Structure formats: structure tokens, C-alpha cells
Amino acid sequence: MGRKVLIQLIKLVYHLSSVPFIRDRLINLAEARIKDELKKIPELPMFYNPSLRVQEDKFYFLRAMIHSGIKGKPSWKFVNTIVENALISDYRIQKEREFRSKYGVDPPGFLTISPGMRCNLRCTGCYANSKDQSAKLDYDVFSWIIDGMKKEWGARFVTLSGGEPLIYRSKGKTILDICRDHSDVLFLMYTNGTVIDMKMAENIAEVGNLTPGISVEGLRDATEKRRGRGSFDKILRAMENLKKTGVIFGLSITATKQNADGIFTDEFNDFYFKKMGASYAWVFHYMPIGRDIELDLMITPQQRYELWKRTWHVIRDEKVMVADFWNCGVLSDGCISAGRAGGYLYIDWHGNVNPCVFFPYAPVNVNNIYHNGGHINDIWDTPFFKAIRNWQAEYVRKHGNWLRPCIIRDHHKTARKLIDEFKPNPSDEGAREALTNINYYRKMVEFDEQLAKITDPIWKDEYLENLKKEKQAG
């Protein structure tokens, strides 16, 4: 009953966003309900009961999500898709029970799919960079994957990456066709924004279940340094077109050593969230993978810590929904790779099924499963992925630091041991090269050790001590 009340409250908040008197009271009710629901989070087999600080962090994020949604004035279809299907769904709960009865754990919560490698930009250090950009998923395979995810996991959320998703073509079909064919799924699309003219913005508005996360590196200078001269003006035109057509959009930010200090500054926040109308932001720290490995582009552990502080300032104080793939581990209860309960798997343009976008080693290929008459769960049920999930569960049982949750970036030694043991196929030449590059391994391990020195005391003092006091009081 509590979840259903929360669904209706959130929907009313969004749809009555233009009536402040009613909206503000509904927000207060929704926030109170969110707090109640967070207190009821069950102690799942792989999670320990969250401390008060973890609950607070999750509350502030959900509150920011509501406020960000209001600002964007979403359509009925978008709200229904995101609230009833992607976030809170009775169908999902039913499928979780069925999956749990068979496998003993809950299913993944979503997929990230890069349907095509082709892109009209060549950004420094991009994992999709390649001289040959012809690789793409067949449309039938692409659609089959999403069908299976819905039917077997009850999941209705897909992240689209690339290459540039809006350039994808297969059998005369596009990304907009996949959105129409799966109208009950919410699609978050990372795009460079350069092809979003008014007509494209109108088409995105028409499908109603696609939200673009437009790639920026900061303000004009930082963005054009990585994406090329003239790219910033094209991005701003895309944002204006999306605003005019009523499409909810956000930002996709790659943090590097060169631009990290300019992310989520007051100037950045005022420009993108207030002036341009971005409703959310996702931050990804540059990971040296792919064909153009640039170790020196990685942010430093100290930069990561400073970005962590600014990220939570935006969430708590600015009430803007921003999420950092590494710095917001408390929101996801740690690492979400390898198809963990509520987590995800990554499928690239070759059909390689990887634990994560940033962990390019694939034990299985979805094309083989599809053509051999296999099952969607075959992409999940592999020894390599299971070993990663076992590590995740053990890390949580030992109260591992969720400020450094990532197995491939924050615990590189462990990731390499599993790669050596299970020998998944490298998804590209860069991933293959990384296995024999001693300097790469050394730098990744050094990063992990330095990050632990900075964040472990914070985790202990601000999260674990809080948890110990609660258990003693209980």
C-alpha cells in the first residue's frame, strides 16, 4: 500500500507542478512517504541494513529527483513510464519473486546497450574510438534483448550509449523505433547532441519515453577542448530545441584530470541547471579503456574526493538530481556490475556482454545466444559474472567502503585476478593491451591505494560509526 500511495503522490506532484500551492503540499507528503519507505528497506541477503547516513543520502537523492522532475514539466506518458514502470512496478515485484525462486537472488534492474559504434565526433580518450565504426547490433537482436529483460526480470529501464545512438540504423530502423516498439520502457540516451535539430526534438517528444543525457565536459572551453570547435554551440541549440518541445533532458559528464575541478561549480550549476534547464546530470570518471588509452587523463584520488563533496552539495542543497557513477555508491548499495540484484549488464555493438561499460571483458556474446535459440538469462548466468557478484556480496558483508565500490577501478587487483581465472574475451584491442601493459596495472593499483587512504576514514567515521551506534541502540 505504501508504494502505491507514493506512486500517486509523485505523479500528482509532477502533473500539478504549475500550481505551487498544491504542489508544495504534495511534495511534503511525498517526502514523508519516501522517509517511511526507506525505513522499511528489507535486509536482503547481500545487503546489510543501511545506517542512518545511508538512508539520509538516499532520501536527499530521491527528493532531488522529484524537484528536478518538476522543473522539467514532464508529459503524462513520461511520468507514467518512469514512475509506474521504471521505478516502482508491481510487475517488477512479481518477476523478482519468480527469478529469486529459481536462482536464489533478485534479477538485474536494467541494461546498458551500445547498439552502434558509429559516431560523428572523435573525442579524446573515448572508449568507442575506432577506425572501423561499422559495427552494430542487428535490430531484431536489439529488440529481443529488451523483450527478454522485460519478460524475465520485470525490468523496464535501458540506458543507450554508443557511438552516437541517434545515428544508429539497422533494417531501416532507428533508436526512435526501438522506443516506439517498447513504449513501456524508459530509455536514457547518452548523446553528443549535435544531431538534435528541431525535427529530431519533436520526434523525441512524440515517442515520450526517451530522455537525452547530453555530453558536456564543463563550459565552452572544456567542452570544445575534448569534443571539437563548434560543438558547444550545437549542444546549446539541442538543449533549446528540447526545451521548446517539452522533452526532459540532462547532462552526461566525463570527468578527467583536466576538467574535474570545473564540474558542479556555482558557475557550472547556474548555467546548465538554471539557465539551460537541464533536469539531471550523470558523471562518469574517465576510465582508460578502448583504443586510445590515456592514463594521464584519469582524475586524481584527491580530485575524486573534491568532486564527491560538490556532488552531494548539489543533491542536498541545490535539490538537483545528479549521480556520479563512482562517488554515489551509497545510492546503489555498492557496485552494480555483472547483473547484480538491481544492477546491470553492458552489451556492446558486437554483442559482447560485459560486466560494465568500464569493464570490457565478455564471457558471452548475445548474438550467439540469439541465433542458437537461447534465453535472456544465459547472458547473466555465467561463472565470471557470478564470481563478480560473489565478490560484491562479500564486500558488503564486510562493510566494504561504498565510497570506492567499483571492482575494476577501485579494486583493480581483484578484477585482474578474476580475469586471469575465468579468461573472458577482451571486448576490444585496448582491453587486450591492458592485460599486458605493466604500467597500466601499476597506475590503476596506485590509484586504488591512494583513494583508500582518503576515503576509508570518511567511510568509517561518517557511515560505519553511525551504523555501530544504531546496532548498539537496537
N, C-alpha and C positions, 0 to 999 in steps of 0.2 A: 504493500500500500504506500509506503514512504516514497519509493522510487516513482510510482505513478503520479503522486502529488507533485514531486519535484519536476517531472516532465512537463506537467501542465503549467506550473509556475514559470519555468524557463520559457516556454512557448509564449505565454502571456506577456512576459517581460519584453521579449523581442518584438512582438506584434503591437504592443502598446507603447513602444519607445518614443513616439511623438507626443504622448500625453504624460508629462513629467509627474503630475500629482499622483496618478495611478501607478505609473512605472516605478517610482521610488519606493512606494509601499510594497509592491510586488518583489522588488529587489531585496528588501529587508526580509520578507518571508522566505524567499529562495535561499538567501544566505544562511538563515537559521536552519532551514531544512538540510542544506549541504553539511553544516556542522553536525547535525544529528546523524546523517548517513555515514559520515567519516568515522564517527564513534562506533558504528556497527560493523566496520570492515572485519570480515571473518579472518581468523588466523589460519590462512591457507598453509598447506604442508611446506611450501618453500619460503614462506614469509614469516617473520616474527611480528608480533603485534606492534604497530608503529608507535614511536614515542610521541609525546605531545608536540614536539617541534616538527616532526614529520607531518602530523595531522595539520598543524598550522600552515606549513608550506603548501600542502595540497589545497587547503581552504583558500589561501590567497590566490593560488593559480586559478581555481575554479571561479572565484569571484572576478578575477581579471578577465576570464573568458566571457562571462556574462556581460561585463561592461564593454568589452571590445565588440561583442556581437551587437549591442545596442547602437553603437556608433556607426556600424556599417549598414543598419536598416535592412536586414536580410529579407528575402522573399519568403512566402509561406512554404514553398517547396523546399527551399534550402533549409529552413528551420526544421521542418518535419524530417528531412533526411538526416540532418546532423544530430538532432535530439533523439528522435524515436528509433532510428536505425543504427547510426554510427556510435552513439554514446550509450544510450540506455535502451535495451531491447529485450522484451520477453522471449523473442525467438532466439536471441543470443544465449539467454539463460538456459533454455531448453537444449540447445545444441551443446552447450558446455557440459550439461549433465550426461548427454549421450557420449560425448567424447571421453569424459572422465571415467565413465563406466567401462570403456574399452581400453583406455591407455593409462588410467590412473592419475592423469594430470589434466588441467584445462587446456584448451586449444590456443593457438596463436590468435592475436586480435586483429591483425591486418597484414597486408603485403606491401612491399615497395617493388615496383616494376619499372624497369627502363626499357620500354618497348623498341626503341630505335637508337642507334649510335649517332646518327647524323645530326649535325649542328651547324648553324650559320656563323658561330663565333669560335674562336680558339683561345680560350682563357688560360693564362699561365697556371700550370700545375693541375689542370682538370683531369680527373680520372678517366673521362671519356675521350680524351685526345687520342687520335689515331689517324694515320694517313688514309686508311681504308675505313670509310664511315657507312658502308653499305649494309652492315649487319642490322637485322631487325627480327622481332618476333612475328611469326605468321599471325594474322588477325584471329583465325579460328583457335589457335593455341592460346593467345592472349585472352580471349573471351572465355575459353574453357577453364582457365586458371581461376578467373573471378567467379564463375559459376560454382566451381568446386569449393572455393573459400566460403561462399555464402551457404551452400548446402551442408557442408561438413563441419564448419567451425562456427557458423552463425555470424561471421564477420562481414561487415558492410563498410569497410574503410580501406581505401587503396591510395597509396602515395605514388605519384607518377614522376619519374625522373628521366634522365637521358644522358647524352644528347638533348636536343630540344624537342619536347613532346609534341608541340604544335606542328612540327614538320613531319611527324610520323605518317607514313602511308603504307597500307597493305591491303591488297584486293579491293582497291578503291575506297577503303575505309580510313577514318582518321580517329584521333583522340575524342573528338566530339561524338563520333558514332559509338565508341565504347561507353561513353557517358549515357547516351540515349538507350543503348541496349541493356544497360544496368542502372536504371533510373532510381533504384532503391539503395544505391551505393554512394557514399560521399567520396569524391576524388579531390585530393590535394595535389596540385601540379606545380612542380618547380620549373620555372620558365625564365628565359632571359628577357622576355617581354618585348623583344624587338619586332615581332610579327603581330602584336595585338593592336591592329588598327580598329577603327570604329566598327566595321563589319564583323571582325572577329570578336570584339567585346559584346556585340549584340548576340552573336551565336552562343557565346559562353553564358550570357544571361538567359537565353532561351532554354538551354539544357537544364539549368537550375541546380545542378548538383556538383559543380566544379568550381573550386576556388584556387586562383593562381597565387603562388608564392613567388614574387618577382625577385630575381637575383640582383643584389647590390653589394658593394664592398665597403660602403660608407657613403660619403657625399661625392660630389662630382670628381674631384681629383683621384680619390682612392678607387672609385668605380672604373674610371676610364684608364687608369694605370694597368688594371688587370683585364678589362673587357674591351678596350679599344676606344679610340677617339670617336665621339659622336654617339656612343652607346647610352650615355646618361640622358640625353635629350629624348632618345627613343623610349627609354624607361619611363620618363615623366609623362610622355604622351600616352603610353599604355595605361598608366595609373589614372590619368584624366579620363580616358575612354571608359575604363572600368567603372569609375565613379559615376559618370553620366548614365551608364546603363544599369546601375544598381547592383553590380557584382561585388561581393565581398572578396577583398584581396589582402595579401600580406607581403612580407619580405622573406627572402631566403638569403642568409648572410654567411659567407665563408670567412672565418676569422683566420688571419695569418699574422706572422710576426710584424708585417708591415702595416696592417690596418687595425689590429685588435684594440689599440688604445683609443681609436675613434668611434668604436661601436658603443651605442647606448650612452653617449654623452648628452648633455642637455640640448646641444645644437642638433644632433642626430635625431633625438626623440621629437623635438619640436617640428623639425622639417617633415619627417616621414609620418608620424602618428597624428600630428595636429594639422599641418598644412596639407599634406598629400592624402591623408585619410586611410593609411594602412591600418588594418584591424589587428594584425598579429605579426609575429616575426619568429622564424626558426633560425637558430645559429648552428653552424657546423664548423668545427675547427679543421683547418687544412690538415689532411692526412696524406702523407707521402706514399701514394699508390698510383698505379697506372703507368703509362709510358713515359711521363715526364716527372720523374721523382725529383722533388726539390726539398731536401731535408732542411735547408735553411729557411724555408717558408713557414715551418711549424711555429706556432706560438710557444713562448717560454712558459714554464710552470708558474712563474710569477704573474705573467700576463693572464694566464687562465684564472688564477685566483682573483685578480682585479676585475676580470670580466664577470666572474661569479657574483661578486658583490654588486656590480652595476646591474646585472640581470635581475637579481632579486629586488633591487630598488625599483626597477620599472614595474615588476609584478606587484609588489606590495604597495608602493606609494603612488605610482602613476596609474595603476589598475589597467595595465595593458598586457594582453596575453602574449608573452614571449617565452620561448622554450629553447634551452641550449642542450643539444644532443648529449653532451658530456657533463655539463655543470648542473643539470636538473635531474640527476639520478634518483633523488628522493621522491620525485613525482611518479616515477615508473617502478619504484622498488628495485632499483638496480639495473643491470644490463638486460636489454630486451632482445638480444640477438638469438639466432638459432631456433626460432619458433617457440620460445619460452611462453608459458601461460600469459596471455595478454600481449605477448611480444610479436615479433615479425620475422619473416624471411625476405631475402632480396633476390629477385630474378632479373638477369640482365638480358640484353639484346640477342645473345647467343643461346639463351635458355638455361644458362648456368644458374643453379640455385645456391646462393651463398648465405652464410650466417647473417651477414650485414653488408650494407653498401660499402663499408670501410674494411671489410674482412673478405677479400676476394679469392676465396678458396672453396671450390664447389665439389661436393661428393656425388652430386647427381645432376642430371640435365632434364629439364621439364619436357623438351622435345621428344626425348627417348620414351619418357613415361606416357606422353600423349599418344604417340604413334604405336606403342606396344599395348595400348588399351589399359593403361594403369589407372591409379587412383590418386586424387589430390594429396591424400595423406602419405603417399610414397615420397613426396618431396620433403616431408617432415621427419619421417621415421627412418633415420639413418644413424649409424653408430657415431659418426663425427658430431652431428648436431646433438645427439643425446649426451655425449661427453661434455660438450659445452654447457648444456642445461644442468648437468650434474655439478659442474664447477660453480655455476650461478647459485644453485641451491645451497651448496656447501659454504659459499662465500657469505650468503645471507645468514645461515645458521651460526656462523662465527661472528656475526655482527660486523661484516666487512664494510669498509668505508664507501658509502654511496656517493661521496664527492669525487671518487675515482672508480667508477663502476665498470669501465669498458675492458673486456678481456684482451682485445687486440692492441689498444692504445695504452691503457693504464696498467696492464699486466702482460706485457709482451712476452716475457719468458714462458708464461703458462700457455699462451696461444701457440707459440712455436713448438712447445712440447707436444701439443695435440696435433698440430700439422704434421710433425715428424712421425707421430704414432699412426695416424689414420690416413695420411697421404692423400688428401683431397686434391683435385686438379687445380692448379693456378688458373684464374679466370682470364689472365692476360699476361703479356711478357713482363710487365712491370712487377706483377705479383711473383712471377717465376724468378726474376732477377733479385728480388728482395730476399729470397731464401738463401742466396749465395753471397750476398753483399754484407761483409762483416761490419763495415762502418754503419750500415743501416741498422743492423741488430744492436750494435753498441749504443748508438744515439737514442734508439727507442727505449732501451733499458735505462739509460741515464735519465731520460725524461721521467720515467716512472718513479725512479728513486727520489728525484728532486721534488716531484709532485707529492709523494707520500710525506716528505718532511714538512711540506707546507700545509697539507690538508688533514693529515691524520690527527693532529692536535685539535683542530676545529671540530672534526667528527666526534672525537672523544669528549670534548668539553661541552659542545653545544647540542649534541644528539644523544650519545651513549650515557652520559651522566644523568641526563634528564630521564632516560629510559630506566636506569637503575633505581632512581628515586621513586618512579611510578610503581615499579615492581615491589619495592620495599613497602610502599604505602598500601599496595593491594594485598 
